[in-house]
Amino acid sequence: MIKTPGGNEPPKQISRAEREALKAFRQVGTKTAMSEQEIAQAAFSKNRERLKAERLAREAAATPPAKAKPGPKAKKK
């Protein structure tokens, strides 16, 4: 195994301003992702409710299936 020069360097120190900027960007990114998730969830829920209403309307409009007349019963011995 060959070591590359500078392969074990300690992490670069960042300034306080850079740290605050990264923190602010991270918070904005999280809010955006959550709002996109909420939008998708609301759209899914709305579509599911619409489809459920359509299904119930179809089932209510359909005539109930005719009951089958019972056939002659086999005699027990």
C-alpha positions as CSV (number, residue, x, y, z in Angstrom):
1,M,0.0,0.0,0.0
2,I,1.5,3.3,-1.1
3,K,0.8,6.4,0.9
4,T,0.0,9.6,-1.0
5,P,1.6,12.8,0.1
6,G,-0.7,14.7,2.4
7,G,-3.1,11.8,2.8
8,N,-3.3,12.2,6.5
9,E,-3.7,15.9,6.8
10,P,-5.9,17.2,9.7
11,P,-9.2,18.8,8.6
12,K,-9.0,22.4,7.4
13,Q,-10.0,24.9,10.1
14,I,-12.9,27.1,9.0
15,S,-13.6,30.6,10.3
16,R,-16.6,31.5,12.5
17,A,-18.2,33.4,9.5
18,E,-17.9,30.3,7.3
19,R,-19.4,28.1,10.0
20,E,-22.3,30.5,10.5
21,A,-22.9,30.6,6.7
22,L,-22.9,26.8,6.5
23,K,-25.3,26.6,9.4
24,A,-27.7,29.1,7.7
25,F,-27.6,27.3,4.3
26,R,-28.2,24.0,6.0
27,Q,-31.3,25.3,7.8
28,V,-32.7,26.8,4.5
29,G,-32.1,23.5,2.7
30,T,-33.9,21.5,5.4
31,K,-37.0,23.8,5.3
32,T,-37.1,23.5,1.5
33,A,-36.9,19.8,1.6
34,M,-39.7,19.6,4.2
35,S,-41.9,21.9,2.3
36,E,-41.5,19.8,-0.8
37,Q,-42.4,16.7,1.2
38,E,-45.5,18.4,2.6
39,I,-46.6,19.5,-0.9
40,A,-46.2,16.0,-2.2
41,Q,-48.0,14.5,0.7
42,A,-50.9,16.9,0.3
43,A,-51.2,16.2,-3.4
44,F,-51.2,12.4,-2.7
45,S,-53.8,12.8,0.0
46,K,-56.1,14.9,-2.2
47,N,-55.8,12.5,-5.1
48,R,-56.5,9.5,-2.8
49,E,-59.7,11.2,-1.4
50,R,-60.9,12.0,-5.0
51,L,-60.4,8.4,-6.1
52,K,-62.1,7.1,-3.0
53,A,-65.1,9.3,-3.7
54,E,-65.3,8.2,-7.3
55,R,-65.1,4.5,-6.2
56,L,-67.9,5.0,-3.7
57,A,-70.1,6.7,-6.2
58,R,-69.5,3.9,-8.7
59,E,-70.4,1.3,-6.1
60,A,-73.5,3.2,-5.1
61,A,-74.7,3.6,-8.7
62,A,-74.1,-0.1,-9.6
63,T,-77.0,-2.4,-9.1
64,P,-76.6,-4.9,-6.3
65,P,-75.8,-8.4,-7.6
66,A,-78.8,-10.7,-7.8
67,K,-78.9,-13.3,-5.0
68,A,-78.4,-16.8,-6.3
69,K,-81.2,-19.1,-5.6
70,P,-80.2,-22.0,-3.4
71,G,-80.1,-25.3,-5.2
72,P,-81.6,-28.5,-3.9
73,K,-79.7,-29.7,-0.8
74,A,-78.2,-33.1,-0.9
75,K,-79.8,-35.6,1.5
76,K,-77.8,-36.8,4.4
77,K,-77.6,-40.5,5.0
